[in-house]
């Protein structure tokens, strides 16, 4: 998925288009400034999303 496709698929955060665009521009600046994940961080995230579903008590 390209950056343009990802940005087009974003939810509407605010009804005002200018405010919505400013919100997502701020998010983009924060993400772009963040350092990349380390291999350890990636492993922790993958493990969290691949846990078996907790069983409900009967």
DSSP file (Angstrom, degrees, kcal/mol; ACC not computed):
  #  RESIDUE AA STRUCTURE BP1 BP2  ACC     N-H-->O    O-->H-N    N-H-->O    O-->H-N    TCO  KAPPA ALPHA  PHI   PSI    X-CA   Y-CA   Z-CA
    1    1 A X              0   0    0      0, 0.0     2,-0.1     0, 0.0     0, 0.0   0.000 360.0 360.0 360.0 129.6    0.0    0.0    0.0
    2    2 A X     >  -     0   0    0      1,-0.1     4,-2.4     4,-0.0     5,-0.2  -0.316 360.0-107.9 -78.3 165.5    1.4    3.4   -1.0
    3    3 A X  H  > S+     0   0    0      1,-0.2     4,-2.7     2,-0.2     5,-0.2   0.889 121.0  52.8 -59.5 -39.6    1.5    6.4    1.3
    4    4 A X  H  > S+     0   0    0      2,-0.2     4,-2.1     1,-0.2    -1,-0.2   0.899 109.9  47.1 -65.4 -40.3   -1.2    8.0   -0.8
    5    5 A X  H  > S+     0   0    0      2,-0.2     4,-1.4     1,-0.2    -1,-0.2   0.906 113.1  49.5 -66.1 -41.2   -3.5    5.0   -0.5
    6    6 A X  H  < S+     0   0    0     -4,-2.4     3,-0.3     1,-0.2     4,-0.2   0.924 112.9  46.5 -63.8 -44.5   -2.9    4.8    3.3
    7    7 A X  H >< S+     0   0    0     -4,-2.7     3,-1.1     1,-0.2    -1,-0.2   0.856 109.6  54.0 -68.2 -34.1   -3.6    8.4    3.8
    8    8 A X  H 3< S+     0   0    0     -4,-2.1    -1,-0.2     1,-0.2    -2,-0.2   0.803 105.9  54.3 -68.5 -27.7   -6.8    8.2    1.6
    9    9 A X  T 3< S+     0   0    0     -4,-1.4    -1,-0.2    -3,-0.3    -2,-0.2   0.409  82.3 120.6 -87.7   2.1   -8.1    5.4    3.8
   10   10 A X    <   -     0   0    0     -3,-1.1     2,-0.1    -4,-0.2    -3,-0.0  -0.331  68.2-109.6 -67.4 147.4   -7.7    7.3    7.0
   11   11 A X        -     0   0    0      1,-0.1     2,-0.8     2,-0.0    -1,-0.1  -0.352  33.8-101.5 -71.5 158.1  -10.9    7.9    9.1
   12   12 A X        +     0   0    0      1,-0.2     3,-0.1    -2,-0.1    -1,-0.1  -0.733  39.6 179.4 -80.3 114.6  -12.4   11.3    9.4
   13   13 A X        +     0   0    0     -2,-0.8     2,-0.3     1,-0.2    -1,-0.2   0.868  68.6  21.4 -85.0 -40.2  -11.2   12.6   12.8
   14   14 A X        -     0   0    0      2,-0.1    -1,-0.2     1,-0.1     6,-0.2  -0.965  69.4-132.5-130.9 146.0  -12.9   16.0   12.6
   15   15 A X  S    S+     0   0    0     -2,-0.3     2,-0.5    -3,-0.1    -1,-0.1   0.847  90.7  82.6 -65.5 -34.6  -15.8   17.3   10.5
   16   16 A X  S  > S-     0   0    0      1,-0.2     4,-2.7    -3,-0.0     5,-0.2  -0.620  75.6-148.4 -73.4 117.9  -13.9   20.4    9.5
   17   17 A X  H  > S+     0   0    0     -2,-0.5     4,-2.6     1,-0.2     5,-0.2   0.855  96.0  51.1 -58.1 -37.2  -11.6   19.3    6.5
   18   18 A X  H  > S+     0   0    0      2,-0.2     4,-2.2     1,-0.2    -1,-0.2   0.919 112.5  45.4 -67.2 -42.4   -8.9   21.8    7.5
   19   19 A X  H  > S+     0   0    0      2,-0.2     4,-2.2     1,-0.2    -2,-0.2   0.897 113.2  50.8 -66.9 -39.3   -8.8   20.6   11.1
   20   20 A X  H  X S+     0   0    0     -4,-2.7     4,-2.3     2,-0.2    -2,-0.2   0.922 111.1  48.2 -62.8 -44.7   -8.8   17.0    9.9
   21   21 A X  H  X S+     0   0    0     -4,-2.6     4,-2.2     1,-0.2    -2,-0.2   0.894 111.6  50.3 -63.5 -40.3   -5.9   17.7    7.5
   22   22 A X  H  X S+     0   0    0     -4,-2.2     4,-2.1     2,-0.2    -1,-0.2   0.890 108.8  52.7 -65.4 -39.0   -4.0   19.4   10.3
   23   23 A X  H  X S+     0   0    0     -4,-2.2     4,-2.0     1,-0.2    -2,-0.2   0.954 112.9  42.7 -60.1 -50.9   -4.6   16.5   12.7
   24   24 A X  H  X S+     0   0    0     -4,-2.3     4,-2.5     1,-0.2    -1,-0.2   0.821 110.3  56.4 -70.1 -29.7   -3.2   14.0   10.2
   25   25 A X  H  X S+     0   0    0     -4,-2.2     4,-2.1     2,-0.2    -1,-0.2   0.894 107.8  49.9 -64.7 -38.9   -0.3   16.2    9.2
   26   26 A X  H  X S+     0   0    0     -4,-2.1     4,-2.2     2,-0.2    -2,-0.2   0.918 109.9  49.8 -64.4 -43.3    0.7   16.3   12.9
   27   27 A X  H  X S+     0   0    0     -4,-2.0     4,-2.7     1,-0.2     5,-0.2   0.925 109.7  51.6 -60.3 -44.7    0.5   12.5   13.1
   28   28 A X  H  X S+     0   0    0     -4,-2.5     4,-2.7     1,-0.2    -1,-0.2   0.901 109.2  50.2 -59.9 -41.7    2.7   12.2   10.0
   29   29 A X  H  X S+     0   0    0     -4,-2.1     4,-1.6     2,-0.2    -1,-0.2   0.906 111.7  48.2 -63.5 -41.4    5.3   14.6   11.6
   30   30 A X  H  X S+     0   0    0     -4,-2.2     4,-0.9     2,-0.2    -2,-0.2   0.934 114.4  45.4 -63.9 -46.5    5.3   12.5   14.8
   31   31 A X  H >< S+     0   0    0     -4,-2.7     3,-0.7     1,-0.2    -2,-0.2   0.912 112.0  51.5 -64.8 -43.0    5.7    9.2   12.9
   32   32 A X  H 3< S+     0   0    0     -4,-2.7    -1,-0.2     1,-0.2    -2,-0.2   0.810 110.2  50.1 -65.1 -29.1    8.4   10.6   10.6
   33   33 A X  H 3< S+     0   0    0     -4,-1.6    -1,-0.2    -5,-0.2    -2,-0.2   0.655  90.6  98.5 -83.0 -16.4   10.4   11.9   13.6
   34   34 A X  S << S-     0   0    0     -4,-0.9     3,-0.1    -3,-0.7     2,-0.1  -0.444  78.9-115.6 -74.4 143.2   10.3    8.6   15.5
   35   35 A X        -     0   0    0     -2,-0.1    -1,-0.1     1,-0.1     3,-0.1  -0.396  40.2 -93.6 -71.2 155.9   13.2    6.2   15.3
   36   36 A X        -     0   0    0      1,-0.1    -1,-0.1    -2,-0.1     2,-0.0  -0.304  47.7 -94.4 -66.9 155.6   12.7    2.8   13.6
   37   37 A X        -     0   0    0     -3,-0.1     2,-0.1     1,-0.1    -1,-0.1  -0.364  36.5-125.1 -65.8 147.6   11.8   -0.2   15.8
   38   38 A X     >  -     0   0    0      1,-0.1     4,-2.3    -3,-0.1     5,-0.2  -0.461  28.7-105.2 -82.4 166.6   14.6   -2.4   16.9
   39   39 A X  H  > S+     0   0    0      1,-0.2     4,-2.1     2,-0.2     5,-0.1   0.876 123.2  53.5 -60.3 -37.1   14.4   -6.1   16.2
   40   40 A X  H  > S+     0   0    0      2,-0.2     4,-2.2     1,-0.2    -1,-0.2   0.916 107.9  49.3 -64.4 -43.5   13.5   -6.8   19.9
   41   41 A X  H  > S+     0   0    0      1,-0.2     4,-2.2     2,-0.2    -2,-0.2   0.908 110.6  50.6 -62.7 -41.6   10.6   -4.3   19.7
   42   42 A X  H  X S+     0   0    0     -4,-2.3     4,-2.6     1,-0.2    -1,-0.2   0.903 109.6  51.2 -61.5 -40.9    9.3   -5.9   16.5
   43   43 A X  H  X S+     0   0    0     -4,-2.1     4,-2.5     2,-0.2    -2,-0.2   0.900 109.4  49.8 -64.2 -41.1    9.5   -9.3   18.2
   44   44 A X  H  X S+     0   0    0     -4,-2.2     4,-2.0     2,-0.2    -1,-0.2   0.921 112.3  47.4 -63.8 -43.9    7.5   -8.1   21.2
   45   45 A X  H  X S+     0   0    0     -4,-2.2     4,-1.7     2,-0.2    -2,-0.2   0.929 112.5  48.9 -64.3 -45.3    4.8   -6.6   19.0
   46   46 A X  H  X S+     0   0    0     -4,-2.6     4,-0.9     1,-0.2    -2,-0.2   0.916 110.7  51.0 -60.5 -42.9    4.5   -9.7   16.9
   47   47 A X  H >< S+     0   0    0     -4,-2.5     3,-0.5     1,-0.2    -1,-0.2   0.888 107.1  53.9 -62.8 -38.4    4.3  -11.9   20.0
   48   48 A X  H >< S+     0   0    0     -4,-2.0     3,-0.7     1,-0.2    -1,-0.2   0.871 111.9  44.1 -64.8 -35.9    1.5   -9.7   21.4
   49   49 A X  H 3< S+     0   0    0     -4,-1.7    -1,-0.2     1,-0.2    -2,-0.2   0.560 111.5  53.8 -87.1  -7.9   -0.6  -10.1   18.3
   50   50 A X  T << S+     0   0    0     -4,-0.9    -1,-0.2    -3,-0.5     2,-0.2   0.156  77.1 123.7-112.2  19.4    0.0  -13.8   17.9
   51   51 A X  S <  S-     0   0    0     -3,-0.7     3,-0.1    -4,-0.1     2,-0.0  -0.515  70.4-103.0 -74.8 145.7   -1.1  -14.9   21.4
   52   52 A X        -     0   0    0     -2,-0.2     2,-0.2     1,-0.1    -1,-0.1  -0.373  46.3 -93.6 -65.2 150.0   -3.9  -17.5   21.5
   53   53 A X        -     0   0    0      1,-0.1    -1,-0.1    -3,-0.1     2,-0.1  -0.431  43.9-110.1 -66.7 134.0   -7.3  -16.1   22.4
   54   54 A X        -     0   0    0     -2,-0.2     2,-0.3     1,-0.1    -1,-0.1  -0.409  32.3-123.0 -65.9 137.4   -8.0  -16.2   26.1
   55   55 A X        -     0   0    0     -2,-0.1     2,-0.2     1,-0.1    -1,-0.1  -0.629  22.3-122.3 -83.5 139.6  -10.7  -18.7   27.0
   56   56 A X        -     0   0    0     -2,-0.3     2,-0.2     1,-0.1    -1,-0.1  -0.531  31.0-102.8 -79.2 146.1  -13.7  -17.5   28.8
   57   57 A X              0   0    0     -2,-0.2    -1,-0.1     1,-0.1     0, 0.0  -0.461 360.0 360.0 -68.4 138.8  -14.5  -19.1   32.2
   58   58 A X              0   0    0     -2,-0.2    -1,-0.1    -3,-0.0    -2,-0.0   0.477 360.0 360.0 -73.6 360.0  -17.4  -21.5   31.9
